Amino acid sequence: MVSTPLGAVKLFVNDEEVEFTATKLNHSDPKYSEVSGRFLIPYDFKKDVKNQKIACCIPGLDVEGEIESGEKLEAISFYKNNVKLTIGVEAEFTDHPNYLDYS
């Protein structure tokens, strides 16, 4: 479990809570100058199961999240009492990346 200023993070797969071991990541890189902590929550995607709903949430958090996105990034950020907490994933959610080539 990861404890944050906004509450404990829980992981659910297909609406069932699953245990996880979070790895603390380095945040000394200048691009993380305003970040007080980073964690990796690994999940081994099971290819033999078709649709999987993966949810990472903080039960009891009563604020609306704001969607953030970028190249290979899907994330949601929560703001409360001068704290910003972002939960996201680096991935592509398609079977094959669709690249366009302009000449």
LINHUUR-V668806 format. One record per residue. RES is the residue in one small letter. D_CENTER is the distance of its C-alpha to the mean C-alpha in Angstrom with 2 decimals. Layout:
res=RES d_center=D_CENTER
res=RES d_center=D_CENTER
This chain:
res=m d_center=13.84
res=v d_center=12.25
res=s d_center=14.34
res=t d_center=13.49
res=p d_center=16.15
res=l d_center=14.86
res=g d_center=14.94
res=a d_center=13.73
res=v d_center=10.30
res=k d_center=11.22
res=l d_center=10.12
res=f d_center=12.30
res=v d_center=13.58
res=n d_center=16.24
res=d d_center=16.49
res=e d_center=17.37
res=e d_center=15.74
res=v d_center=15.21
res=e d_center=15.61
res=f d_center=13.42
res=t d_center=14.21
res=a d_center=11.81
res=t d_center=13.17
res=k d_center=13.77
res=l d_center=13.54
res=n d_center=16.25
res=h d_center=15.92
res=s d_center=19.63
res=d d_center=19.36
res=p d_center=20.90
res=k d_center=18.01
res=y d_center=16.12
res=s d_center=19.33
res=e d_center=18.02
res=v d_center=15.03
res=s d_center=16.02
res=g d_center=13.42
res=r d_center=10.56
res=f d_center=9.34
res=l d_center=8.47
res=i d_center=8.00
res=p d_center=10.11
res=y d_center=11.08
res=d d_center=14.37
res=f d_center=14.63
res=k d_center=18.11
res=k d_center=20.16
res=d d_center=22.97
res=v d_center=21.08
res=k d_center=20.91
res=n d_center=18.45
res=q d_center=15.46
res=k d_center=13.36
res=i d_center=10.07
res=a d_center=8.80
res=c d_center=6.77
res=c d_center=9.12
res=i d_center=11.72
res=p d_center=15.11
res=g d_center=17.72
res=l d_center=15.75
res=d d_center=18.14
res=v d_center=16.82
res=e d_center=15.74
res=g d_center=12.50
res=e d_center=12.93
res=i d_center=11.40
res=e d_center=10.86
res=s d_center=11.38
res=g d_center=13.12
res=e d_center=14.45
res=k d_center=12.14
res=l d_center=9.13
res=e d_center=7.54
res=a d_center=5.91
res=i d_center=7.52
res=s d_center=9.41
res=f d_center=11.81
res=y d_center=15.17
res=k d_center=17.77
res=n d_center=20.72
res=n d_center=19.92
res=v d_center=16.41
res=k d_center=13.36
res=l d_center=9.97
res=t d_center=6.93
res=i d_center=3.41
res=g d_center=2.46
res=v d_center=4.45
res=e d_center=8.01
res=a d_center=10.38
res=e d_center=13.34
res=f d_center=13.81
res=t d_center=17.56
res=d d_center=20.05
res=h d_center=21.44
res=p d_center=20.56
res=n d_center=23.22
res=y d_center=24.71
res=l d_center=27.57
res=d d_center=30.44
res=y d_center=32.70
res=s d_center=36.13
